[in-house]
Amino acid sequence: MEPTSKNALRYIKNAGEGATEKGFLDDWEPVGVMLWMVIYSRGWVRVFDGKIQLTEAGESELGYPDPV
């Protein structure tokens, strides 16, 4: 995974329940739209009730949950 995508996933993880698509796009300007297309198309994130959530695949890309 490229570092920018990983940083974007960390941004969403660290925002908890507060990350929105508009906020993401604004905060990641000028590459926000392109970055969103990458992380969304790879199935690393989903939008539920207007909030961005990491999927299992997204969590896995960040190394969560920790292997047992």
N, C-alpha and C positions, 0 to 999 in steps of 0.2 A: 504494500500500500504506500502511496506517495505521502510525504509528510503533511502536505496541506490537507488532504482528506482525513488523515488521522487527527490533526488538530481540530478540524471541523467536528468530528465525532466527539472529541474531548469537550469541545465547547457545548455541545448538546447534552452530554452526560453531566457536565458541571452545572448546567442551567437547571437541572432537575426537571420539575414540571413546568418551568417557565419559558422554555424555548418555543417561539412561534416562527412560522415560515417567513413572515414579513420582517421580524426582528433579525432572523438569520441573514436574510438577503441584505438588509441594511448594514449589519455589522461586518459582513464579509465583502462589501462593495470594494473594488469593482469586479471581483471574480465570483461574487455570490451566486449568480444565476448558473454559471458554468459548474461551480462546485456543487450546488444543490442537485443539478442534473446527474452528476457523477454519483453522489452518495445515495440518491433516491433510486436511480436506475439499477444500482448494484444491490438494492434491497437492504441497505444498512439502516435506513430510517423509514418511518411511516408518520402520517399525520392523523391524530385522533383527537376529536373535540377541539380542533384548532391548535393543538400543541404537537410539537415534534417529539417523537419517541425513538429511541434506538430499538432496532429489532434484535432478535437473537444473533443474527449474522453481524450486526453492528457491534454488539457487545463482544462477540467473539473476535472481531477485528482489533478491539482494544485489549483483548486478553482477559475479559470477564466472562463468566465467573472464573475465578482462579481455579486452575486444575487441581484436583484432589490427589 
